[in-house]
Amino acid sequence: MTAMTVFYAAVFFFSQSMLGWAAATAVPERFQVLWTRVVEPNPSQQLPGEI
């Protein structure tokens, strides 16, 4: 039981760096988005949506 608690806490804290932005640096003050495509989910047509 103790080992599982320690394992859970370790995974939680060590995986925090993998969430969100790919780098630890801030987003530049100025940048350009060259291309993007967003498809909204549509449950009636069973489309999950995508980015």
PyMOL Python script that loads the backbone (N, CA, C, O; Angstrom):
from pymol import cmd

cmd.read_pdbstr("""\
ATOM      1  N   MET A   1       0.829  -1.194   0.000  1.00  0.00           N
ATOM      2  CA  MET A   1       0.000   0.000   0.000  1.00  0.00           C
ATOM      3  C   MET A   1       0.870   1.253   0.000  1.00  0.00           C
ATOM      4  O   MET A   1       0.593   2.200  -0.737  1.00  0.00           O
ATOM      5  N   THR A   2       1.911   1.266   0.815  1.00  0.00           N
ATOM      6  CA  THR A   2       2.799   2.427   0.882  1.00  0.00           C
ATOM      7  C   THR A   2       3.547   2.607  -0.430  1.00  0.00           C
ATOM      8  O   THR A   2       3.728   3.732  -0.895  1.00  0.00           O
ATOM      9  N   ALA A   3       3.983   1.500  -1.032  1.00  0.00           N
ATOM     10  CA  ALA A   3       4.710   1.572  -2.303  1.00  0.00           C
ATOM     11  C   ALA A   3       3.822   2.177  -3.387  1.00  0.00           C
ATOM     12  O   ALA A   3       4.290   2.976  -4.199  1.00  0.00           O
ATOM     13  N   MET A   4       2.569   1.808  -3.404  1.00  0.00           N
ATOM     14  CA  MET A   4       1.653   2.336  -4.415  1.00  0.00           C
ATOM     15  C   MET A   4       1.446   3.834  -4.220  1.00  0.00           C
ATOM     16  O   MET A   4       1.377   4.572  -5.203  1.00  0.00           O
ATOM     17  N   THR A   5       1.347   4.291  -3.003  1.00  0.00           N
ATOM     18  CA  THR A   5       1.180   5.716  -2.714  1.00  0.00           C
ATOM     19  C   THR A   5       2.406   6.495  -3.162  1.00  0.00           C
ATOM     20  O   THR A   5       2.281   7.558  -3.770  1.00  0.00           O
ATOM     21  N   VAL A   6       3.579   5.978  -2.869  1.00  0.00           N
ATOM     22  CA  VAL A   6       4.825   6.630  -3.278  1.00  0.00           C
ATOM     23  C   VAL A   6       4.927   6.649  -4.802  1.00  0.00           C
ATOM     24  O   VAL A   6       5.320   7.660  -5.383  1.00  0.00           O
ATOM     25  N   PHE A   7       4.579   5.547  -5.446  1.00  0.00           N
ATOM     26  CA  PHE A   7       4.611   5.472  -6.910  1.00  0.00           C
ATOM     27  C   PHE A   7       3.655   6.490  -7.521  1.00  0.00           C
ATOM     28  O   PHE A   7       4.015   7.184  -8.472  1.00  0.00           O
ATOM     29  N   TYR A   8       2.450   6.583  -6.989  1.00  0.00           N
ATOM     30  CA  TYR A   8       1.458   7.542  -7.488  1.00  0.00           C
ATOM     31  C   TYR A   8       1.983   8.969  -7.361  1.00  0.00           C
ATOM     32  O   TYR A   8       1.883   9.749  -8.308  1.00  0.00           O
ATOM     33  N   ALA A   9       2.538   9.318  -6.211  1.00  0.00           N
ATOM     34  CA  ALA A   9       3.051  10.669  -5.988  1.00  0.00           C
ATOM     35  C   ALA A   9       4.219  10.963  -6.935  1.00  0.00           C
ATOM     36  O   ALA A   9       4.310  12.063  -7.480  1.00  0.00           O
ATOM     37  N   ALA A  10       5.100   9.998  -7.133  1.00  0.00           N
ATOM     38  CA  ALA A  10       6.248  10.198  -8.027  1.00  0.00           C
ATOM     39  C   ALA A  10       5.784  10.421  -9.459  1.00  0.00           C
ATOM     40  O   ALA A  10       6.270  11.331 -10.131  1.00  0.00           O
ATOM     41  N   VAL A  11       4.862   9.611  -9.928  1.00  0.00           N
ATOM     42  CA  VAL A  11       4.349   9.773 -11.293  1.00  0.00           C
ATOM     43  C   VAL A  11       3.667  11.128 -11.433  1.00  0.00           C
ATOM     44  O   VAL A  11       3.846  11.807 -12.444  1.00  0.00           O
ATOM     45  N   PHE A  12       2.903  11.523 -10.453  1.00  0.00           N
ATOM     46  CA  PHE A  12       2.209  12.816 -10.512  1.00  0.00           C
ATOM     47  C   PHE A  12       3.198  13.972 -10.650  1.00  0.00           C
ATOM     48  O   PHE A  12       3.035  14.828 -11.520  1.00  0.00           O
ATOM     49  N   PHE A  13       4.228  14.003  -9.792  1.00  0.00           N
ATOM     50  CA  PHE A  13       5.157  15.131  -9.806  1.00  0.00           C
ATOM     51  C   PHE A  13       6.106  15.095 -10.993  1.00  0.00           C
ATOM     52  O   PHE A  13       6.432  16.151 -11.535  1.00  0.00           O
ATOM     53  N   PHE A  14       6.560  13.930 -11.416  1.00  0.00           N
ATOM     54  CA  PHE A  14       7.483  13.849 -12.539  1.00  0.00           C
ATOM     55  C   PHE A  14       6.787  14.031 -13.882  1.00  0.00           C
ATOM     56  O   PHE A  14       7.450  14.359 -14.866  1.00  0.00           O
ATOM     57  N   SER A  15       5.478  13.830 -13.957  1.00  0.00           N
ATOM     58  CA  SER A  15       4.773  14.008 -15.223  1.00  0.00           C
ATOM     59  C   SER A  15       4.267  15.444 -15.409  1.00  0.00           C
ATOM     60  O   SER A  15       3.747  15.770 -16.476  1.00  0.00           O
ATOM     61  N   GLN A  16       4.406  16.292 -14.415  1.00  0.00           N
ATOM     62  CA  GLN A  16       3.941  17.677 -14.533  1.00  0.00           C
ATOM     63  C   GLN A  16       4.661  18.422 -15.648  1.00  0.00           C
ATOM     64  O   GLN A  16       4.070  19.291 -16.288  1.00  0.00           O
ATOM     65  N   SER A  17       5.928  18.095 -15.892  1.00  0.00           N
ATOM     66  CA  SER A  17       6.678  18.795 -16.937  1.00  0.00           C
ATOM     67  C   SER A  17       6.209  18.392 -18.331  1.00  0.00           C
ATOM     68  O   SER A  17       6.556  19.061 -19.304  1.00  0.00           O
ATOM     69  N   MET A  18       5.440  17.329 -18.456  1.00  0.00           N
ATOM     70  CA  MET A  18       4.971  16.884 -19.762  1.00  0.00           C
ATOM     71  C   MET A  18       3.623  17.497 -20.145  1.00  0.00           C
ATOM     72  O   MET A  18       3.166  17.309 -21.273  1.00  0.00           O
ATOM     73  N   LEU A  19       2.991  18.208 -19.251  1.00  0.00           N
ATOM     74  CA  LEU A  19       1.682  18.782 -19.520  1.00  0.00           C
ATOM     75  C   LEU A  19       1.813  20.171 -20.127  1.00  0.00           C
ATOM     76  O   LEU A  19       2.755  20.901 -19.817  1.00  0.00           O
ATOM     77  N   GLY A  20       0.897  20.530 -20.969  1.00  0.00           N
ATOM     78  CA  GLY A  20       0.855  21.893 -21.503  1.00  0.00           C
ATOM     79  C   GLY A  20       1.854  22.130 -22.604  1.00  0.00           C
ATOM     80  O   GLY A  20       1.979  21.311 -23.515  1.00  0.00           O
ATOM     81  N   TRP A  21       2.577  23.251 -22.537  1.00  0.00           N
ATOM     82  CA  TRP A  21       3.525  23.629 -23.575  1.00  0.00           C
ATOM     83  C   TRP A  21       4.640  22.606 -23.678  1.00  0.00           C
ATOM     84  O   TRP A  21       5.001  21.954 -22.698  1.00  0.00           O
ATOM     85  N   ALA A  22       5.174  22.478 -24.869  1.00  0.00           N
ATOM     86  CA  ALA A  22       6.250  21.516 -25.114  1.00  0.00           C
ATOM     87  C   ALA A  22       7.571  21.963 -24.497  1.00  0.00           C
ATOM     88  O   ALA A  22       8.458  21.131 -24.304  1.00  0.00           O
ATOM     89  N   ALA A  23       7.733  23.227 -24.186  1.00  0.00           N
ATOM     90  CA  ALA A  23       8.967  23.744 -23.601  1.00  0.00           C
ATOM     91  C   ALA A  23       8.640  24.543 -22.340  1.00  0.00           C
ATOM     92  O   ALA A  23       7.528  25.044 -22.172  1.00  0.00           O
ATOM     93  N   ALA A  24       9.614  24.645 -21.477  1.00  0.00           N
ATOM     94  CA  ALA A  24       9.414  25.384 -20.224  1.00  0.00           C
ATOM     95  C   ALA A  24       9.505  26.890 -20.422  1.00  0.00           C
ATOM     96  O   ALA A  24       9.226  27.647 -19.493  1.00  0.00           O
ATOM     97  N   THR A  25       9.888  27.337 -21.604  1.00  0.00           N
ATOM     98  CA  THR A  25      10.005  28.768 -21.867  1.00  0.00           C
ATOM     99  C   THR A  25       8.634  29.373 -22.179  1.00  0.00           C
ATOM    100  O   THR A  25       7.701  28.665 -22.556  1.00  0.00           O
ATOM    101  N   ALA A  26       8.534  30.667 -22.018  1.00  0.00           N
ATOM    102  CA  ALA A  26       7.269  31.367 -22.284  1.00  0.00           C
ATOM    103  C   ALA A  26       7.044  31.509 -23.789  1.00  0.00           C
ATOM    104  O   ALA A  26       7.984  31.410 -24.578  1.00  0.00           O
ATOM    105  N   VAL A  27       5.811  31.737 -24.170  1.00  0.00           N
ATOM    106  CA  VAL A  27       5.475  31.976 -25.566  1.00  0.00           C
ATOM    107  C   VAL A  27       6.091  33.319 -25.967  1.00  0.00           C
ATOM    108  O   VAL A  27       6.009  34.278 -25.199  1.00  0.00           O
ATOM    109  N   PRO A  28       6.703  33.410 -27.144  1.00  0.00           N
ATOM    110  CA  PRO A  28       7.301  34.683 -27.565  1.00  0.00           C
ATOM    111  C   PRO A  28       6.265  35.800 -27.612  1.00  0.00           C
ATOM    112  O   PRO A  28       5.073  35.554 -27.795  1.00  0.00           O
ATOM    113  N   GLU A  29       6.731  37.005 -27.447  1.00  0.00           N
ATOM    114  CA  GLU A  29       5.827  38.151 -27.457  1.00  0.00           C
ATOM    115  C   GLU A  29       5.155  38.306 -28.821  1.00  0.00           C
ATOM    116  O   GLU A  29       4.002  38.729 -28.906  1.00  0.00           O
ATOM    117  N   ARG A  30       5.874  37.964 -29.877  1.00  0.00           N
ATOM    118  CA  ARG A  30       5.323  38.061 -31.221  1.00  0.00           C
ATOM    119  C   ARG A  30       5.652  36.778 -31.990  1.00  0.00           C
ATOM    120  O   ARG A  30       6.798  36.327 -32.000  1.00  0.00           O
ATOM    121  N   PHE A  31       4.644  36.203 -32.627  1.00  0.00           N
ATOM    122  CA  PHE A  31       4.851  35.003 -33.427  1.00  0.00           C
ATOM    123  C   PHE A  31       3.749  34.918 -34.472  1.00  0.00           C
ATOM    124  O   PHE A  31       2.750  35.632 -34.386  1.00  0.00           O
ATOM    125  N   GLN A  32       3.929  34.044 -35.460  1.00  0.00           N
ATOM    126  CA  GLN A  32       2.946  33.871 -36.527  1.00  0.00           C
ATOM    127  C   GLN A  32       2.484  32.424 -36.548  1.00  0.00           C
ATOM    128  O   GLN A  32       3.289  31.499 -36.436  1.00  0.00           O
ATOM    129  N   VAL A  33       1.186  32.241 -36.692  1.00  0.00           N
ATOM    130  CA  VAL A  33       0.626  30.911 -36.917  1.00  0.00           C
ATOM    131  C   VAL A  33       0.473  30.784 -38.423  1.00  0.00           C
ATOM    132  O   VAL A  33      -0.283  31.530 -39.046  1.00  0.00           O
ATOM    133  N   LEU A  34       1.196  29.833 -39.003  1.00  0.00           N
ATOM    134  CA  LEU A  34       1.193  29.703 -40.451  1.00  0.00           C
ATOM    135  C   LEU A  34      -0.014  28.942 -40.971  1.00  0.00           C
ATOM    136  O   LEU A  34      -0.511  29.230 -42.060  1.00  0.00           O
ATOM    137  N   TRP A  35      -0.490  27.968 -40.197  1.00  0.00           N
ATOM    138  CA  TRP A  35      -1.604  27.172 -40.674  1.00  0.00           C
ATOM    139  C   TRP A  35      -2.226  26.433 -39.497  1.00  0.00           C
ATOM    140  O   TRP A  35      -1.519  25.976 -38.598  1.00  0.00           O
ATOM    141  N   THR A  36      -3.545  26.318 -39.505  1.00  0.00           N
ATOM    142  CA  THR A  36      -4.236  25.538 -38.488  1.00  0.00           C
ATOM    143  C   THR A  36      -5.558  25.051 -39.055  1.00  0.00           C
ATOM    144  O   THR A  36      -6.122  25.651 -39.970  1.00  0.00           O
ATOM    145  N   ARG A  37      -6.038  23.957 -38.495  1.00  0.00           N
ATOM    146  CA  ARG A  37      -7.327  23.407 -38.917  1.00  0.00           C
ATOM    147  C   ARG A  37      -8.027  22.885 -37.672  1.00  0.00           C
ATOM    148  O   ARG A  37      -7.469  22.070 -36.937  1.00  0.00           O
ATOM    149  N   VAL A  38      -9.231  23.347 -37.438  1.00  0.00           N
ATOM    150  CA  VAL A  38     -10.019  22.910 -36.293  1.00  0.00           C
ATOM    151  C   VAL A  38     -11.334  22.365 -36.816  1.00  0.00           C
ATOM    152  O   VAL A  38     -12.051  23.052 -37.543  1.00  0.00           O
ATOM    153  N   VAL A  39     -11.652  21.130 -36.448  1.00  0.00           N
ATOM    154  CA  VAL A  39     -12.926  20.518 -36.818  1.00  0.00           C
ATOM    155  C   VAL A  39     -13.719  20.324 -35.532  1.00  0.00           C
ATOM    156  O   VAL A  39     -13.315  19.570 -34.647  1.00  0.00           O
ATOM    157  N   GLU A  40     -14.838  21.003 -35.443  1.00  0.00           N
ATOM    158  CA  GLU A  40     -15.668  20.922 -34.241  1.00  0.00           C
ATOM    159  C   GLU A  40     -16.319  19.537 -34.131  1.00  0.00           C
ATOM    160  O   GLU A  40     -16.685  18.941 -35.144  1.00  0.00           O
ATOM    161  N   PRO A  41     -16.462  19.030 -32.911  1.00  0.00           N
ATOM    162  CA  PRO A  41     -17.160  17.755 -32.734  1.00  0.00           C
ATOM    163  C   PRO A  41     -18.611  17.862 -33.177  1.00  0.00           C
ATOM    164  O   PRO A  41     -19.250  18.896 -32.984  1.00  0.00           O
ATOM    165  N   ASN A  42     -19.130  16.793 -33.770  1.00  0.00           N
ATOM    166  CA  ASN A  42     -20.512  16.760 -34.221  1.00  0.00           C
ATOM    167  C   ASN A  42     -21.105  15.413 -33.832  1.00  0.00           C
ATOM    168  O   ASN A  42     -21.010  14.450 -34.593  1.00  0.00           O
ATOM    169  N   PRO A  43     -21.727  15.337 -32.635  1.00  0.00           N
ATOM    170  CA  PRO A  43     -22.267  14.057 -32.168  1.00  0.00           C
ATOM    171  C   PRO A  43     -23.341  13.466 -33.081  1.00  0.00           C
ATOM    172  O   PRO A  43     -23.462  12.243 -33.160  1.00  0.00           O
ATOM    173  N   SER A  44     -24.117  14.292 -33.766  1.00  0.00           N
ATOM    174  CA  SER A  44     -25.183  13.761 -34.619  1.00  0.00           C
ATOM    175  C   SER A  44     -24.628  12.996 -35.824  1.00  0.00           C
ATOM    176  O   SER A  44     -25.284  12.094 -36.346  1.00  0.00           O
ATOM    177  N   GLN A  45     -23.419  13.358 -36.263  1.00  0.00           N
ATOM    178  CA  GLN A  45     -22.787  12.645 -37.376  1.00  0.00           C
ATOM    179  C   GLN A  45     -21.651  11.745 -36.887  1.00  0.00           C
ATOM    180  O   GLN A  45     -20.904  11.190 -37.693  1.00  0.00           O
ATOM    181  N   GLN A  46     -21.525  11.603 -35.588  1.00  0.00           N
ATOM    182  CA  GLN A  46     -20.502  10.787 -34.927  1.00  0.00           C
ATOM    183  C   GLN A  46     -19.081  11.191 -35.320  1.00  0.00           C
ATOM    184  O   GLN A  46     -18.213  10.341 -35.524  1.00  0.00           O
ATOM    185  N   LEU A  47     -18.860  12.499 -35.422  1.00  0.00           N
ATOM    186  CA  LEU A  47     -17.529  13.029 -35.701  1.00  0.00           C
ATOM    187  C   LEU A  47     -16.929  13.533 -34.383  1.00  0.00           C
ATOM    188  O   LEU A  47     -17.513  14.415 -33.755  1.00  0.00           O
ATOM    189  N   PRO A  48     -15.781  12.999 -33.945  1.00  0.00           N
ATOM    190  CA  PRO A  48     -15.212  13.414 -32.663  1.00  0.00           C
ATOM    191  C   PRO A  48     -14.573  14.794 -32.678  1.00  0.00           C
ATOM    192  O   PRO A  48     -14.362  15.377 -31.614  1.00  0.00           O
ATOM    193  N   GLY A  49     -14.260  15.331 -33.843  1.00  0.00           N
ATOM    194  CA  GLY A  49     -13.572  16.605 -33.931  1.00  0.00           C
ATOM    195  C   GLY A  49     -12.072  16.397 -33.854  1.00  0.00           C
ATOM    196  O   GLY A  49     -11.600  15.356 -33.397  1.00  0.00           O
ATOM    197  N   GLU A  50     -11.332  17.387 -34.302  1.00  0.00           N
ATOM    198  CA  GLU A  50      -9.869  17.291 -34.292  1.00  0.00           C
ATOM    199  C   GLU A  50      -9.243  18.669 -34.448  1.00  0.00           C
ATOM    200  O   GLU A  50      -9.889  19.624 -34.878  1.00  0.00           O
ATOM    201  N   ILE A  51      -7.989  18.742 -34.092  1.00  0.00           N
ATOM    202  CA  ILE A  51      -7.221  19.963 -34.276  1.00  0.00           C
ATOM    203  C   ILE A  51      -6.045  19.625 -35.160  1.00  0.00           C
ATOM    204  O   ILE A  51      -5.234  20.498 -35.468  1.00  0.00           O
TER     205      ILE A  51
END
""", "prot")
cmd.dss("prot")
cmd.show_as("cartoon", "prot")
cmd.util.cbc("prot")
cmd.orient("prot")
